[in-house]
Every structure is written in C-alpha cells, then in structure tokens.
Amino acid sequence: MGFVETHEPGAYTPRAGLYQCDCAGGHRWRIDLAGHLFPPFPPGCSAERWRATDVSTMFPAPPEGAPRP
C-alpha cells in the first residue's frame, strides 16, 4: 500500500484537489486553491484527518446558477 497524504482540520491546504474524511461516512471537501484551511468535520463525524483522494485535479466550474455537486 502506498503513501496516503493526510491533513488535520485547520491546517493549510498544500494543493487543490478532493479530500475525504477518514471516518466511515466518507465526507468530501473540494479545495479549489492551495493555501486555504481545511474545515472542521461535519457534526457527528468521527474523523480525525482529511485524506487526499484526487489531489491537483481541478474541477470545471458549473454554469452560473447551477447547483454544485
């Protein structure tokens, strides 16, 4: 098994990408730009760290007014 990049809530994001909490709930957080802070986990989430799942992948912005995924 390879290295898995993880980060604590409140740490600065090293790069854009998709991150997922390490609990069974699989909460996801998309970072558009490096340098933002990782958010706290949602209420009831038992996670301790954010895990990188698809780092450095930029997602196209939806048309204005369209719901975000």
Contact map, one row per residue, 1 for C-alpha under 8 A:
111000000000000000000000000000000000000000000000000000000000000000000
111100000000000000000000000000000000000000000000000000000000000000000
111110000000000000000000000000000000000000000000000000000000000000000
011111000000000000000000000000000000000000000000001100000000000000000
001111100000000000000000000000000000000000000000001100000000000000000
000111110000000000000000000000000000000000000000111100000000000000000
000011111010000000000000000000000000010000000000111000000000000000000
000001111110000000000000000000000000010000000001110000000000000000000
000000111110000000000000000000000000111110000000110000000000000000000
000000011111000000000000000000000000111100000000000000000000000000000
000000111111100000000000000000000000110000000000000000000000000000000
000000000111110000000000000000000111110000000000000000000000000000000
000000000011111100000000000000100111110000000000000000000000000000000
000000000001111100000000000000000110000000000000000000000000000000000
000000000000111110000000000000101110000000000000000000110000000000000
000000000000111111000000000001111100000000000000000000111100000000000
000000000000001111100000000001110000000000000000000111111100000000000
000000000000000111110000000111100000000000000000000111101000000000000
000000000000000011111000000111100000000000000000011111100000000000000
000000000000000001111100011110000000000000000000011110000000000000000
000000000000000000111110111100000000000010000011111000000000000000000
000000000000000000011111010000000000000000000011111000000000000000000
000000000000000000001111111000000000000000001111000000000000000000000
000000000000000000000111110000000000000000000000000000000000000000000
000000000000000000001011111000000000000000001000000000000000000000000
000000000000000000011111111100000000000000000000000000000000000000000
000000000000000000011010111110000000000001000000000000000000000000000
000000000000000001111000011111000000000000000000000000000000000000000
000000000000000001110000001111100000000000000000000000000000000000000
000000000000000111100000000111110000000000000000000000000000000000000
000000000000101111100000000011111101000000000000000000000000000000000
000000000000000110000000000001111100000000000000000000000110000000000
000000000000001100000000000000111111000000000000000000000000000000000
000000000001111100000000000000111111000000000000000000000000000000000
000000000001111000000000000000001111100000000000000000000000000000000
000000000001100000000000000000101111110000000000000000000000000000000
000000001111100000000000000000000011111000000000000000000000000000000
000000111111100000000000000000000001111100000000010000000000000000000
000000001100000000000000000000000000111110000000000000000000000000000
000000001100000000000000000000000000011111000000000000000000000000000
000000001000000000001000000000000000001111101010000000000000000000000
000000000000000000000000001000000000000111111000000000000000000000000
000000000000000000000000000000000000000011111000000000000000000000000
000000000000000000000000000000000000000001111100000000000000000000000
000000000000000000000010100000000000000011111110000000000000000000000
000000000000000000000010000000000000000000011111000000000000000000000
000000000000000000001110000000000000000010001111110000000000000000000
000000010000000000001110000000000000000000000111110000000000000000000
000001111000000000001100000000000000000000000011111000000000000000000
000001111000000000111100000000000000010000000011111100000000000000000
000111100000000000111100000000000000000000000000111110000000000000000
000111000000000011110000000000000000000000000000011111100000000000000
000000000000000011110000000000000000000000000000001111100000000000000
000000000000000011100000000000000000000000000000000111111000000000000
000000000000001111100000000000000000000000000000000111111000000000000
000000000000001110000000000000000000000000000000000001111100000000000
000000000000000111000000000000000000000000000000000001111110000000000
000000000000000110000000000000010000000000000000000000011111000000000
000000000000000000000000000000010000000000000000000000001111100000000
000000000000000000000000000000000000000000000000000000000111110000000
000000000000000000000000000000000000000000000000000000000011111000000
000000000000000000000000000000000000000000000000000000000001111101110
000000000000000000000000000000000000000000000000000000000000111111000
000000000000000000000000000000000000000000000000000000000000011111000
000000000000000000000000000000000000000000000000000000000000001111100
000000000000000000000000000000000000000000000000000000000000011111110
000000000000000000000000000000000000000000000000000000000000010011111
000000000000000000000000000000000000000000000000000000000000010001111
000000000000000000000000000000000000000000000000000000000000000000111
